[in-house]
Amino acid sequence: MNHAEFPDSLIVFGTDEEGLSMDYFDSRGVHRSYRVSLSAGVWRMWRHSPGFSQKFGGKLSADGDTIEGLWKVSRDDSTWDDDLAITFRRR
């Protein structure tokens, strides 16, 4: 991504004994692992880490060309705040 506020990053999707997963790595040295699901046109990703939990929910458009989603964050393990709205479009 070419944006000064976002670090260079790499995302790897795969499977393990628990199902779908995603590993995120970035230029700051951050590594986070997420669980992933895709069902009935809804894409979900989540991770529980005390003090900084995250979850994503995205909906696939009827034509399959767009996913609109929202990342949420919890810093107290109970309250979820909107963090980043994102739209993916097929090119």
Biopython code that builds the backbone (N, CA, C, O; Angstrom):
import numpy as np
from Bio.PDB.StructureBuilder import StructureBuilder

atoms = [
    (1, "MET", "N", (0.844, -1.168, 0.000)),
    (1, "MET", "CA", (0.000, 0.000, 0.000)),
    (1, "MET", "C", (0.887, 1.229, 0.000)),
    (1, "MET", "O", (1.852, 1.306, 0.761)),
    (2, "ASN", "N", (0.573, 2.159, -0.825)),
    (2, "ASN", "CA", (1.333, 3.401, -0.908)),
    (2, "ASN", "C", (0.673, 4.484, -0.071)),
    (2, "ASN", "O", (-0.014, 5.350, -0.613)),
    (3, "HIS", "N", (0.868, 4.449, 1.234)),
    (3, "HIS", "CA", (0.305, 5.438, 2.136)),
    (3, "HIS", "C", (1.263, 5.588, 3.312)),
    (3, "HIS", "O", (1.678, 4.598, 3.914)),
    (4, "ALA", "N", (1.606, 6.812, 3.631)),
    (4, "ALA", "CA", (2.615, 7.072, 4.666)),
    (4, "ALA", "C", (2.235, 6.524, 6.040)),
    (4, "ALA", "O", (3.121, 6.215, 6.837)),
    (5, "GLU", "N", (0.945, 6.397, 6.337)),
    (5, "GLU", "CA", (0.513, 5.953, 7.661)),
    (5, "GLU", "C", (0.415, 4.429, 7.798)),
    (5, "GLU", "O", (0.157, 3.922, 8.890)),
    (6, "PHE", "N", (0.618, 3.697, 6.697)),
    (6, "PHE", "CA", (0.541, 2.241, 6.744)),
    (6, "PHE", "C", (1.927, 1.654, 6.480)),
    (6, "PHE", "O", (2.576, 2.012, 5.497)),
    (7, "PRO", "N", (2.382, 0.748, 7.359)),
    (7, "PRO", "CA", (3.702, 0.129, 7.135)),
    (7, "PRO", "C", (3.642, -0.869, 5.969)),
    (7, "PRO", "O", (2.571, -1.367, 5.621)),
    (8, "ASP", "N", (4.789, -1.147, 5.384)),
    (8, "ASP", "CA", (4.866, -2.231, 4.403)),
    (8, "ASP", "C", (4.508, -3.524, 5.132)),
    (8, "ASP", "O", (4.916, -3.735, 6.274)),
    (9, "SER", "N", (3.741, -4.387, 4.460)),
    (9, "SER", "CA", (3.295, -5.594, 5.148)),
    (9, "SER", "C", (3.164, -6.767, 4.191)),
    (9, "SER", "O", (3.145, -6.614, 2.969)),
    (10, "LEU", "N", (3.075, -7.935, 4.793)),
    (10, "LEU", "CA", (2.871, -9.186, 4.071)),
    (10, "LEU", "C", (1.818, -9.978, 4.838)),
    (10, "LEU", "O", (1.875, -10.074, 6.064)),
    (11, "ILE", "N", (0.856, -10.545, 4.112)),
    (11, "ILE", "CA", (-0.187, -11.364, 4.712)),
    (11, "ILE", "C", (-0.152, -12.736, 4.060)),
    (11, "ILE", "O", (-0.080, -12.851, 2.836)),
    (12, "VAL", "N", (-0.204, -13.781, 4.890)),
    (12, "VAL", "CA", (-0.190, -15.158, 4.396)),
    (12, "VAL", "C", (-1.433, -15.870, 4.933)),
    (12, "VAL", "O", (-1.629, -15.966, 6.145)),
    (13, "PHE", "N", (-2.270, -16.368, 4.016)),
    (13, "PHE", "CA", (-3.437, -17.162, 4.392)),
    (13, "PHE", "C", (-3.079, -18.635, 4.274)),
    (13, "PHE", "O", (-2.327, -19.031, 3.384)),
    (14, "GLY", "N", (-3.618, -19.437, 5.169)),
    (14, "GLY", "CA", (-3.357, -20.872, 5.114)),
    (14, "GLY", "C", (-4.338, -21.624, 5.984)),
    (14, "GLY", "O", (-5.351, -21.081, 6.424)),
    (15, "THR", "N", (-4.022, -22.878, 6.222)),
    (15, "THR", "CA", (-4.841, -23.701, 7.100)),
    (15, "THR", "C", (-3.949, -24.356, 8.140)),
    (15, "THR", "O", (-2.755, -24.570, 7.929)),
    (16, "ASP", "N", (-4.562, -24.662, 9.258)),
    (16, "ASP", "CA", (-3.878, -25.426, 10.295)),
    (16, "ASP", "C", (-4.901, -26.365, 10.915)),
    (16, "ASP", "O", (-5.995, -26.536, 10.378)),
    (17, "GLU", "N", (-4.554, -26.969, 12.034)),
    (17, "GLU", "CA", (-5.459, -27.943, 12.647)),
    (17, "GLU", "C", (-6.785, -27.333, 13.100)),
    (17, "GLU", "O", (-7.750, -28.065, 13.322)),
    (18, "GLU", "N", (-6.850, -26.009, 13.240)),
    (18, "GLU", "CA", (-8.080, -25.338, 13.666)),
    (18, "GLU", "C", (-8.899, -24.787, 12.499)),
    (18, "GLU", "O", (-10.018, -24.321, 12.713)),
    (19, "GLY", "N", (-8.382, -24.824, 11.289)),
    (19, "GLY", "CA", (-9.096, -24.305, 10.123)),
    (19, "GLY", "C", (-8.307, -23.216, 9.421)),
    (19, "GLY", "O", (-7.076, -23.251, 9.392)),
    (20, "LEU", "N", (-9.022, -22.240, 8.850)),
    (20, "LEU", "CA", (-8.377, -21.149, 8.127)),
    (20, "LEU", "C", (-7.681, -20.191, 9.089)),
    (20, "LEU", "O", (-8.154, -19.930, 10.195)),
    (21, "SER", "N", (-6.538, -19.675, 8.627)),
    (21, "SER", "CA", (-5.795, -18.721, 9.444)),
    (21, "SER", "C", (-5.136, -17.673, 8.548)),
    (21, "SER", "O", (-5.007, -17.857, 7.338)),
    (22, "MET", "N", (-4.725, -16.578, 9.170)),
    (22, "MET", "CA", (-4.002, -15.516, 8.477)),
    (22, "MET", "C", (-2.874, -15.054, 9.394)),
    (22, "MET", "O", (-3.083, -14.814, 10.583)),
    (23, "ASP", "N", (-1.687, -14.934, 8.828)),
    (23, "ASP", "CA", (-0.562, -14.358, 9.553)),
    (23, "ASP", "C", (-0.186, -13.042, 8.900)),
    (23, "ASP", "O", (-0.047, -12.959, 7.680)),
    (24, "TYR", "N", (-0.020, -12.009, 9.726)),
    (24, "TYR", "CA", (0.302, -10.656, 9.277)),
    (24, "TYR", "C", (1.692, -10.299, 9.784)),
    (24, "TYR", "O", (1.998, -10.496, 10.960)),
    (25, "PHE", "N", (2.531, -9.776, 8.902)),
    (25, "PHE", "CA", (3.881, -9.330, 9.242)),
    (25, "PHE", "C", (4.053, -7.934, 8.658)),
    (25, "PHE", "O", (3.591, -7.673, 7.547)),
    (26, "ASP", "N", (4.718, -7.018, 9.396)),
    (26, "ASP", "CA", (4.967, -5.707, 8.791)),
    (26, "ASP", "C", (6.370, -5.185, 9.088)),
    (26, "ASP", "O", (7.131, -5.778, 9.852)),
    (27, "SER", "N", (6.685, -4.053, 8.455)),
    (27, "SER", "CA", (8.031, -3.481, 8.522)),
    (27, "SER", "C", (8.392, -2.954, 9.907)),
    (27, "SER", "O", (9.552, -2.620, 10.145)),
    (28, "ARG", "N", (7.436, -2.871, 10.822)),
    (28, "ARG", "CA", (7.728, -2.461, 12.205)),
    (28, "ARG", "C", (8.178, -3.652, 13.047)),
    (28, "ARG", "O", (8.579, -3.483, 14.198)),
    (29, "GLY", "N", (8.112, -4.868, 12.472)),
    (29, "GLY", "CA", (8.431, -6.074, 13.216)),
    (29, "GLY", "C", (7.215, -6.711, 13.875)),
    (29, "GLY", "O", (7.355, -7.631, 14.681)),
    (30, "VAL", "N", (6.020, -6.227, 13.537)),
    (30, "VAL", "CA", (4.782, -6.762, 14.102)),
    (30, "VAL", "C", (4.423, -8.075, 13.405)),
    (30, "VAL", "O", (4.511, -8.179, 12.182)),
    (31, "HIS", "N", (4.016, -9.076, 14.193)),
    (31, "HIS", "CA", (3.484, -10.340, 13.664)),
    (31, "HIS", "C", (2.226, -10.663, 14.455)),
    (31, "HIS", "O", (2.256, -10.753, 15.683)),
    (32, "ARG", "N", (1.119, -10.838, 13.738)),
    (32, "ARG", "CA", (-0.149, -11.188, 14.376)),
    (32, "ARG", "C", (-0.772, -12.361, 13.629)),
    (32, "ARG", "O", (-0.698, -12.439, 12.402)),
    (33, "SER", "N", (-1.389, -13.273, 14.384)),
    (33, "SER", "CA", (-2.084, -14.419, 13.803)),
    (33, "SER", "C", (-3.578, -14.287, 14.062)),
    (33, "SER", "O", (-4.001, -13.934, 15.163)),
    (34, "TYR", "N", (-4.371, -14.574, 13.034)),
    (34, "TYR", "CA", (-5.818, -14.429, 13.089)),
    (34, "TYR", "C", (-6.494, -15.736, 12.688)),
    (34, "TYR", "O", (-5.938, -16.501, 11.899)),
    (35, "ARG", "N", (-7.666, -15.997, 13.213)),
    (35, "ARG", "CA", (-8.554, -17.042, 12.725)),
    (35, "ARG", "C", (-9.355, -16.407, 11.592)),
    (35, "ARG", "O", (-9.566, -15.194, 11.587)),
    (36, "VAL", "N", (-9.801, -17.213, 10.637)),
    (36, "VAL", "CA", (-10.507, -16.708, 9.457)),
    (36, "VAL", "C", (-11.694, -17.613, 9.145)),
    (36, "VAL", "O", (-11.615, -18.834, 9.280)),
    (37, "SER", "N", (-12.811, -16.985, 8.721)),
    (37, "SER", "CA", (-13.939, -17.767, 8.211)),
    (37, "SER", "C", (-14.552, -17.026, 7.028)),
    (37, "SER", "O", (-14.503, -15.799, 6.948)),
    (38, "LEU", "N", (-15.127, -17.795, 6.118)),
    (38, "LEU", "CA", (-15.858, -17.252, 4.968)),
    (38, "LEU", "C", (-17.080, -18.135, 4.772)),
    (38, "LEU", "O", (-16.965, -19.313, 4.434)),
    (39, "SER", "N", (-18.258, -17.547, 4.991)),
    (39, "SER", "CA", (-19.487, -18.314, 4.908)),
    (39, "SER", "C", (-20.634, -17.404, 4.494)),
    (39, "SER", "O", (-20.803, -16.315, 5.043)),
    (40, "ALA", "N", (-21.419, -17.852, 3.526)),
    (40, "ALA", "CA", (-22.611, -17.116, 3.059)),
    (40, "ALA", "C", (-22.280, -15.671, 2.697)),
    (40, "ALA", "O", (-23.054, -14.759, 2.988)),
    (41, "GLY", "N", (-21.128, -15.467, 2.061)),
    (41, "GLY", "CA", (-20.742, -14.134, 1.607)),
    (41, "GLY", "C", (-20.236, -13.204, 2.693)),
    (41, "GLY", "O", (-20.103, -12.002, 2.462)),
    (42, "VAL", "N", (-19.949, -13.740, 3.879)),
    (42, "VAL", "CA", (-19.418, -12.931, 4.977)),
    (42, "VAL", "C", (-18.027, -13.447, 5.340)),
    (42, "VAL", "O", (-17.842, -14.625, 5.647)),
    (43, "TRP", "N", (-17.055, -12.535, 5.297)),
    (43, "TRP", "CA", (-15.663, -12.840, 5.609)),
    (43, "TRP", "C", (-15.373, -12.310, 7.006)),
    (43, "TRP", "O", (-15.605, -11.134, 7.286)),
    (44, "ARG", "N", (-14.872, -13.163, 7.876)),
    (44, "ARG", "CA", (-14.535, -12.753, 9.239)),
    (44, "ARG", "C", (-13.087, -13.128, 9.554)),
    (44, "ARG", "O", (-12.588, -14.175, 9.141)),
    (45, "MET", "N", (-12.430, -12.234, 10.303)),
    (45, "MET", "CA", (-11.095, -12.500, 10.835)),
    (45, "MET", "C", (-11.071, -11.971, 12.258)),
    (45, "MET", "O", (-11.679, -10.938, 12.538)),
    (46, "TRP", "N", (-10.375, -12.664, 13.174)),
    (46, "TRP", "CA", (-10.344, -12.219, 14.554)),
    (46, "TRP", "C", (-9.123, -12.751, 15.268)),
    (46, "TRP", "O", (-8.551, -13.777, 14.898)),
    (47, "ARG", "N", (-8.742, -12.023, 16.303)),
    (47, "ARG", "CA", (-7.666, -12.461, 17.189)),
    (47, "ARG", "C", (-7.945, -11.920, 18.574)),
    (47, "ARG", "O", (-8.379, -10.778, 18.731)),
    (48, "HIS", "N", (-7.695, -12.742, 19.577)),
    (48, "HIS", "CA", (-7.848, -12.311, 20.958)),
    (48, "HIS", "C", (-6.461, -12.162, 21.560)),
    (48, "HIS", "O", (-5.687, -13.116, 21.632)),
    (49, "SER", "N", (-6.169, -10.948, 21.987)),
    (49, "SER", "CA", (-4.909, -10.660, 22.656)),
    (49, "SER", "C", (-5.227, -9.628, 23.738)),
    (49, "SER", "O", (-5.545, -8.484, 23.414)),
    (50, "PRO", "N", (-5.149, -10.008, 25.010)),
    (50, "PRO", "CA", (-5.524, -9.076, 26.075)),
    (50, "PRO", "C", (-4.899, -7.699, 25.880)),
    (50, "PRO", "O", (-3.688, -7.564, 25.703)),
    (51, "GLY", "N", (-5.752, -6.688, 25.918)),
    (51, "GLY", "CA", (-5.302, -5.311, 25.737)),
    (51, "GLY", "C", (-5.308, -4.827, 24.300)),
    (51, "GLY", "O", (-5.203, -3.624, 24.062)),
    (52, "PHE", "N", (-5.431, -5.745, 23.318)),
    (52, "PHE", "CA", (-5.460, -5.335, 21.912)),
    (52, "PHE", "C", (-6.025, -6.463, 21.044)),
    (52, "PHE", "O", (-5.305, -7.090, 20.267)),
    (53, "SER", "N", (-7.322, -6.703, 21.192)),
    (53, "SER", "CA", (-8.000, -7.704, 20.368)),
    (53, "SER", "C", (-8.566, -7.031, 19.129)),
    (53, "SER", "O", (-8.897, -5.846, 19.155)),
    (54, "GLN", "N", (-8.679, -7.788, 18.045)),
    (54, "GLN", "CA", (-9.171, -7.230, 16.786)),
    (54, "GLN", "C", (-10.141, -8.196, 16.126)),
    (54, "GLN", "O", (-10.045, -9.411, 16.297)),
    (55, "LYS", "N", (-11.089, -7.629, 15.360)),
    (55, "LYS", "CA", (-11.970, -8.455, 14.544)),
    (55, "LYS", "C", (-12.369, -7.674, 13.297)),
    (55, "LYS", "O", (-12.438, -6.445, 13.299)),
    (56, "PHE", "N", (-12.628, -8.430, 12.233)),
    (56, "PHE", "CA", (-13.012, -7.858, 10.947)),
    (56, "PHE", "C", (-14.257, -8.582, 10.468)),
    (56, "PHE", "O", (-14.372, -9.799, 10.608)),
    (57, "GLY", "N", (-15.178, -7.831, 9.907)),
    (57, "GLY", "CA", (-16.341, -8.401, 9.243)),
    (57, "GLY", "C", (-16.511, -7.725, 7.903)),
    (57, "GLY", "O", (-16.592, -6.499, 7.831)),
    (58, "GLY", "N", (-16.568, -8.508, 6.839)),
    (58, "GLY", "CA", (-16.730, -7.967, 5.498)),
    (58, "GLY", "C", (-17.811, -8.723, 4.752)),
    (58, "GLY", "O", (-17.980, -9.928, 4.936)),
    (59, "LYS", "N", (-18.541, -8.012, 3.910)),
    (59, "LYS", "CA", (-19.626, -8.634, 3.147)),
    (59, "LYS", "C", (-19.296, -8.566, 1.661)),
    (59, "LYS", "O", (-18.950, -7.511, 1.131)),
    (60, "LEU", "N", (-19.412, -9.719, 1.002)),
    (60, "LEU", "CA", (-19.172, -9.841, -0.429)),
    (60, "LEU", "C", (-20.401, -9.344, -1.181)),
    (60, "LEU", "O", (-21.528, -9.707, -0.845)),
    (61, "SER", "N", (-20.181, -8.506, -2.208)),
    (61, "SER", "CA", (-21.300, -7.995, -2.998)),
    (61, "SER", "C", (-21.936, -9.117, -3.818)),
    (61, "SER", "O", (-21.326, -10.164, -4.035)),
    (62, "ALA", "N", (-23.160, -8.886, -4.267)),
    (62, "ALA", "CA", (-23.902, -9.899, -5.037)),
    (62, "ALA", "C", (-23.159, -10.302, -6.307)),
    (62, "ALA", "O", (-23.227, -11.462, -6.715)),
    (63, "ASP", "N", (-22.446, -9.360, -6.942)),
    (63, "ASP", "CA", (-21.723, -9.684, -8.172)),
    (63, "ASP", "C", (-20.336, -10.280, -7.906)),
    (63, "ASP", "O", (-19.639, -10.678, -8.838)),
    (64, "GLY", "N", (-19.942, -10.338, -6.628)),
    (64, "GLY", "CA", (-18.658, -10.941, -6.266)),
    (64, "GLY", "C", (-17.446, -10.071, -6.532)),
    (64, "GLY", "O", (-16.315, -10.543, -6.412)),
    (65, "ASP", "N", (-17.656, -8.798, -6.894)),
    (65, "ASP", "CA", (-16.537, -7.922, -7.245)),
    (65, "ASP", "C", (-16.075, -7.001, -6.124)),
    (65, "ASP", "O", (-15.037, -6.353, -6.257)),
    (66, "THR", "N", (-16.818, -6.925, -5.020)),
    (66, "THR", "CA", (-16.495, -5.983, -3.952)),
    (66, "THR", "C", (-16.695, -6.632, -2.590)),
    (66, "THR", "O", (-17.630, -7.407, -2.387)),
    (67, "ILE", "N", (-15.811, -6.305, -1.668)),
    (67, "ILE", "CA", (-15.991, -6.660, -0.260)),
    (67, "ILE", "C", (-15.901, -5.362, 0.529)),
    (67, "ILE", "O", (-14.896, -4.654, 0.461)),
    (68, "GLU", "N", (-16.951, -5.054, 1.277)),
    (68, "GLU", "CA", (-16.932, -3.897, 2.165)),
    (68, "GLU", "C", (-16.873, -4.405, 3.590)),
    (68, "GLU", "O", (-17.671, -5.253, 3.991)),
    (69, "GLY", "N", (-15.918, -3.880, 4.358)),
    (69, "GLY", "CA", (-15.747, -4.398, 5.700)),
    (69, "GLY", "C", (-15.291, -3.361, 6.695)),
    (69, "GLY", "O", (-14.997, -2.218, 6.347)),
    (70, "LEU", "N", (-15.238, -3.783, 7.938)),
    (70, "LEU", "CA", (-14.856, -2.909, 9.043)),
    (70, "LEU", "C", (-14.027, -3.689, 10.053)),
    (70, "LEU", "O", (-14.437, -4.744, 10.536)),
    (71, "TRP", "N", (-12.845, -3.145, 10.364)),
    (71, "TRP", "CA", (-12.029, -3.659, 11.456)),
    (71, "TRP", "C", (-12.474, -2.989, 12.745)),
    (71, "TRP", "O", (-12.761, -1.793, 12.766)),
    (72, "LYS", "N", (-12.529, -3.767, 13.819)),
    (72, "LYS", "CA", (-12.838, -3.231, 15.143)),
    (72, "LYS", "C", (-11.720, -3.644, 16.092)),
    (72, "LYS", "O", (-11.041, -4.648, 15.877)),
    (73, "VAL", "N", (-11.544, -2.854, 17.143)),
    (73, "VAL", "CA", (-10.485, -3.107, 18.115)),
    (73, "VAL", "C", (-11.058, -3.013, 19.527)),
    (73, "VAL", "O", (-11.953, -2.212, 19.797)),
    (74, "SER", "N", (-10.526, -3.850, 20.427)),
    (74, "SER", "CA", (-10.878, -3.792, 21.843)),
    (74, "SER", "C", (-9.602, -3.702, 22.652)),
    (74, "SER", "O", (-8.705, -4.534, 22.521)),
    (75, "ARG", "N", (-9.531, -2.687, 23.486)),
    (75, "ARG", "CA", (-8.360, -2.528, 24.350)),
    (75, "ARG", "C", (-8.649, -2.942, 25.798)),
    (75, "ARG", "O", (-7.741, -3.020, 26.626)),
    (76, "ASP", "N", (-9.942, -3.208, 26.089)),
    (76, "ASP", "CA", (-10.313, -3.599, 27.451)),
    (76, "ASP", "C", (-10.987, -4.982, 27.494)),
    (76, "ASP", "O", (-11.508, -5.386, 28.534)),
    (77, "ASP", "N", (-10.976, -5.695, 26.374)),
    (77, "ASP", "CA", (-11.534, -7.042, 26.266)),
    (77, "ASP", "C", (-13.050, -7.115, 26.430)),
    (77, "ASP", "O", (-13.604, -8.196, 26.631)),
    (78, "SER", "N", (-13.732, -5.948, 26.342)),
    (78, "SER", "CA", (-15.196, -5.984, 26.392)),
    (78, "SER", "C", (-15.836, -4.961, 25.455)),
    (78, "SER", "O", (-16.882, -5.246, 24.871)),
    (79, "THR", "N", (-15.246, -3.792, 25.298)),
    (79, "THR", "CA", (-15.779, -2.743, 24.435)),
    (79, "THR", "C", (-15.087, -2.787, 23.081)),
    (79, "THR", "O", (-13.859, -2.823, 23.003)),
    (80, "TRP", "N", (-15.892, -2.785, 21.999)),
    (80, "TRP", "CA", (-15.335, -2.812, 20.651)),
    (80, "TRP", "C", (-15.560, -1.459, 19.983)),
    (80, "TRP", "O", (-16.681, -0.953, 19.950)),
    (81, "ASP", "N", (-14.475, -0.874, 19.448)),
    (81, "ASP", "CA", (-14.533, 0.404, 18.742)),
    (81, "ASP", "C", (-14.216, 0.197, 17.267)),
    (81, "ASP", "O", (-13.382, -0.636, 16.914)),
    (82, "ASP", "N", (-14.891, 0.963, 16.406)),
    (82, "ASP", "CA", (-14.556, 0.940, 14.986)),
    (82, "ASP", "C", (-13.111, 1.379, 14.822)),
    (82, "ASP", "O", (-12.667, 2.321, 15.479)),
    (83, "ASP", "N", (-12.377, 0.704, 13.951)),
    (83, "ASP", "CA", (-10.963, 1.019, 13.745)),
    (83, "ASP", "C", (-10.669, 1.430, 12.310)),
    (83, "ASP", "O", (-10.097, 2.496, 12.081)),
    (84, "LEU", "N", (-11.051, 0.598, 11.333)),
    (84, "LEU", "CA", (-10.698, 0.892, 9.940)),
    (84, "LEU", "C", (-11.755, 0.317, 9.007)),
    (84, "LEU", "O", (-11.948, -0.897, 8.946)),
    (85, "ALA", "N", (-12.439, 1.203, 8.279)),
    (85, "ALA", "CA", (-13.363, 0.759, 7.229)),
    (85, "ALA", "C", (-12.541, 0.546, 5.972)),
    (85, "ALA", "O", (-11.663, 1.346, 5.648)),
    (86, "ILE", "N", (-12.832, -0.538, 5.266)),
    (86, "ILE", "CA", (-12.032, -0.862, 4.080)),
    (86, "ILE", "C", (-12.924, -1.467, 2.996)),
    (86, "ILE", "O", (-13.876, -2.191, 3.286)),
    (87, "THR", "N", (-12.595, -1.153, 1.747)),
    (87, "THR", "CA", (-13.315, -1.701, 0.608)),
    (87, "THR", "C", (-12.306, -2.340, -0.333)),
    (87, "THR", "O", (-11.334, -1.703, -0.740)),
    (88, "PHE", "N", (-12.539, -3.601, -0.676)),
    (88, "PHE", "CA", (-11.728, -4.316, -1.661)),
    (88, "PHE", "C", (-12.546, -4.398, -2.936)),
    (88, "PHE", "O", (-13.716, -4.778, -2.905)),
    (89, "ARG", "N", (-11.921, -4.037, -4.078)),
    (89, "ARG", "CA", (-12.599, -4.140, -5.384)),
    (89, "ARG", "C", (-11.747, -4.961, -6.336)),
    (89, "ARG", "O", (-10.532, -4.781, -6.429)),
    (90, "ARG", "N", (-12.415, -5.869, -7.041)),
    (90, "ARG", "CA", (-11.730, -6.654, -8.067)),
    (90, "ARG", "C", (-11.325, -5.728, -9.213)),
    (90, "ARG", "O", (-12.110, -4.887, -9.652)),
    (91, "ARG", "N", (-10.099, -5.891, -9.687)),
    (91, "ARG", "CA", (-9.629, -5.074, -10.826)),
    (91, "ARG", "C", (-9.817, -5.803, -12.113)),
    (91, "ARG", "O", (-9.482, -5.278, -13.175)),
]
sb = StructureBuilder()
sb.init_structure("model")
sb.init_model(0)
sb.init_chain("A")
sb.init_seg("    ")
for serial, (resi, resn, name, xyz) in enumerate(atoms, 1):
    if name == "N":
        sb.init_residue(resn, " ", resi, " ")
    sb.init_atom(name, np.array(xyz, "f"), 0.0, 1.0, " ", f" {name:<3s}", serial, name[0])
structure = sb.get_structure()
